[in-house]
Amino acid sequence: MDRLQYLFLLGACVLITLPLEFYFGVRVWRRPRRLFLSLLPAFALFVVWDLWASNTGTWSFSPRFTVGITLPGGMAIEELFFFTIIPVCGLLTLETVRSILQRRNRR
């Protein structure tokens, strides 16, 4: 069960924030090109940084808490998911707050 903790945490983040897309109509997932362009710079930077840090011994990925699938360079697959899912959840939250504030200001 420990091996799935990271994936469960990422799944929980998606389950908590995904309803914001539909309830508030913020259209983060429904604009894939814009989403991709928003995520790409940070994704690329953090992947490079993560690979550097893990290859220089700054940190490592515990086999106890990962499923054991590694990418070239030794990065755990969960880490790649993290660099995608968490920013999307952040964007959903940010766009929801903007939507709420815009609605409030119109009143």
TORPA-422956 format. One record per residue (C-alpha): residue in one letter; z, x, y. Coordinates in Angstrom, 1 decimal, padded with zeros to 4 digits. Example, Ala and Ser with C-alpha at 12.3 -4.5 7.8 and 13.67 -1.06 7.14 Angstrom:
residues 2
{"A" {007.8 012.3 -004.5}};
{"S" {007.1 013.7 -001.1}};
//
This chain:
residues 107
{"M" {000.0 000.0 000.0}};
{"D" {000.7 002.9 002.4}};
{"R" {-003.0 003.9 002.1}};
{"L" {-004.0 000.6 003.7}};
{"Q" {-001.6 000.6 006.7}};
{"Y" {-004.0 002.1 009.2}};
{"L" {-006.7 -000.4 008.2}};
{"F" {-004.3 -003.3 008.3}};
{"L" {-003.2 -002.3 011.8}};
{"L" {-006.8 -002.2 013.0}};
{"G" {-007.5 -005.5 011.3}};
{"A" {-004.5 -007.0 013.0}};
{"C" {-005.8 -005.8 016.4}};
{"V" {-009.1 -007.5 015.7}};
{"L" {-007.5 -010.7 014.6}};
{"I" {-005.3 -010.9 017.6}};
{"T" {-008.0 -010.2 020.2}};
{"L" {-011.1 -011.8 018.6}};
{"P" {-010.1 -015.3 019.6}};
{"L" {-010.2 -014.3 023.2}};
{"E" {-014.0 -014.0 022.9}};
{"F" {-014.2 -017.6 021.9}};
{"Y" {-011.3 -019.3 023.8}};
{"F" {-012.0 -017.7 027.1}};
{"G" {-015.7 -017.1 026.6}};
{"V" {-015.6 -013.5 027.8}};
{"R" {-018.8 -012.5 026.0}};
{"V" {-017.9 -009.0 024.9}};
{"W" {-019.3 -009.3 021.4}};
{"R" {-022.2 -011.5 022.5}};
{"R" {-023.6 -008.7 024.7}};
{"P" {-024.1 -005.9 022.1}};
{"R" {-026.2 -003.6 024.2}};
{"R" {-023.6 -003.6 027.0}};
{"L" {-020.8 -003.2 024.5}};
{"F" {-022.5 -000.2 022.9}};
{"L" {-023.2 001.4 026.2}};
{"S" {-019.6 000.9 027.3}};
{"L" {-018.2 002.4 024.1}};
{"L" {-020.6 005.3 023.6}};
{"P" {-019.2 007.9 026.1}};
{"A" {-015.6 007.6 025.0}};
{"F" {-016.5 007.3 021.4}};
{"A" {-018.6 010.5 021.5}};
{"L" {-015.9 012.4 023.4}};
{"F" {-013.1 011.4 021.1}};
{"V" {-015.0 012.0 017.9}};
{"V" {-015.8 015.6 019.1}};
{"W" {-012.2 016.1 020.3}};
{"D" {-010.8 014.7 017.0}};
{"L" {-013.0 016.9 014.9}};
{"W" {-012.0 019.9 017.0}};
{"A" {-008.3 019.1 016.7}};
{"S" {-008.3 018.5 013.0}};
{"N" {-010.4 021.6 012.3}};
{"T" {-008.2 023.9 014.4}};
{"G" {-005.0 022.6 012.7}};
{"T" {-003.7 020.6 015.8}};
{"W" {-003.3 017.6 013.5}};
{"S" {-004.5 016.4 010.2}};
{"F" {-005.0 013.1 008.3}};
{"S" {-002.4 012.3 005.7}};
{"P" {-003.9 011.3 002.4}};
{"R" {-000.8 009.0 002.0}};
{"F" {-001.9 006.8 004.9}};
{"T" {-005.7 006.9 004.6}};
{"V" {-008.0 005.5 001.9}};
{"G" {-009.5 009.0 001.2}};
{"I" {-013.0 008.5 002.6}};
{"T" {-013.7 011.4 004.9}};
{"L" {-016.8 012.0 007.1}};
{"P" {-018.5 015.3 007.6}};
{"G" {-016.1 017.5 009.4}};
{"G" {-013.1 016.1 007.6}};
{"M" {-012.5 013.0 009.8}};
{"A" {-010.9 010.1 008.0}};
{"I" {-013.0 006.9 008.1}};
{"E" {-010.1 005.1 009.6}};
{"E" {-010.2 007.3 012.7}};
{"L" {-013.8 006.4 013.3}};
{"F" {-012.9 002.8 013.0}};
{"F" {-010.1 003.3 015.4}};
{"F" {-012.5 004.8 018.0}};
{"T" {-014.6 001.7 017.8}};
{"I" {-012.1 -001.2 017.3}};
{"I" {-009.4 -000.3 019.8}};
{"P" {-011.7 000.1 022.7}};
{"V" {-013.4 -003.3 021.8}};
{"C" {-009.9 -004.9 021.7}};
{"G" {-009.1 -003.3 025.1}};
{"L" {-012.4 -004.6 026.6}};
{"L" {-011.7 -008.1 025.2}};
{"T" {-008.2 -008.0 026.8}};
{"L" {-009.5 -006.7 030.1}};
{"E" {-012.3 -009.3 030.3}};
{"T" {-009.9 -012.0 029.4}};
{"V" {-007.5 -011.0 032.2}};
{"R" {-010.5 -010.9 034.6}};
{"S" {-011.6 -014.3 033.5}};
{"I" {-008.1 -015.8 034.0}};
{"L" {-007.8 -014.2 037.5}};
{"Q" {-011.2 -015.5 038.5}};
{"R" {-010.4 -019.0 037.4}};
{"R" {-007.1 -018.8 039.2}};
{"N" {-008.7 -017.6 042.4}};
{"R" {-011.3 -020.4 042.4}};
{"R" {-008.5 -023.0 042.5}};
//
